Amino acid sequence: MKTKLLMTLFLVCLLPACSNMNSHAMDVDLTVQHEALIRHFEEEAKQVQIMIDKHKKILSQFKSNSYVYGRHAEDLKTHSEEVINLYEKAVVTNREMADMFRDMEY
């Protein structure tokens, strides 16, 4: 009996609170959010591209001076190539995300 009364009282208080679900003054416009996301993904793509350039320089050092690294030279080359491939995929993904937010209708 007490449980039913509490549940009823709870629902009676909850329903009016849920009925007034207007947007809040602090809600940010979707346009602003999408523009911020576009800037974020473009900046991230630029940063990753810088890392790709650094790793390509390192890879060229491994290739030109492989005698310095001994038997680990091939492992270092392979690792650098894999890192470059991963970073290139990240650049493509970030640019695709920026394009996706740019194409969204809001």
N, C-alpha and C positions, 0 to 999 in steps of 0.2 A: 504494500500500500504506500509506504513511504517512498519507495523507489519510483513508483508511477507518478507520484506527486512531484518529486524532484525532476524527473524527466520532462513532465509537462511544463513545469515552471522554466526549466532550461530552454525548451523549445519555444515557449512563448517569448522569452527574452531574446533568443537567437534570431527568430524570424524577422522582427523589425530591423535588427542590425544588418541583416543580409539584404534587405530590400533596398537600402540606400547605397548602392554600389556605384555611385558616380565617380568619374575620374578625379583624382586628387590634384590639387594645384601644384604639387611637387613632381607630378609625372612629367617626364621629359618627352618631347615630341619624337616620334619614330625617325623623322628625318635627321634630327641631331644625332640620335644613336647610330643610325646607319652611316652617316658621314664619319663619325668617330671610328667605327669599325673598319671602314674603307681605309682611313688614314693609318690605323693600326696594322692592317694586313699589308699595305704597301710599304710601310716602314720596316716591318718584319722581313719582307722580301728583299729590301735593300740591304739590311744587316746580314742576312744569310748569303746574299751575293758577295758581300765583302769577305765573308768566311770562305766561300768557294775560291775566290781569288788568292787568298792566303794559302789555302791547301794546295792549289795548283802550283804555287811557287815552291812549296815544300816538296811536292811530288817531283818537280823538275830537278830539285837538289838531290833527291834520292836516286833519280835516274842517271844524272850526270856524275854523281860521286858515289856510286854503289860500292866501290872498292873500300870506302871508308867504313861502311856499315857491315861489311863482311857478309856472313850467311843470313843475317837478318834483313838485308836489303830488299829481297823479294817480299817478305812479310810486310815491311814498311810501305812498299809501293802498293801492294794489294789493299792494305788498310786505308791508305790515303785515297785510292781510287773509290773504295766503298763509301768513305766519308763524303767525297765529292758527289757521288751519285745520290746519296741520301739528302744532301743539302740542295742539289738541283731539284729533287722531287719536292722538297719543302718550299722552294721558291715558286714552283709551278702551283702548288696547292695554295699558297698565300695569295698569289695573283688571281687564282680562280675564285677564292673566297671574296676578295675585293671586288671582282667583277660581278659575283653573285649579288652582293649587297648593292652594287651600283645599278643592277638591272631590276631590283625589286621595286614594285610599285607601292608607294605608301601615301 
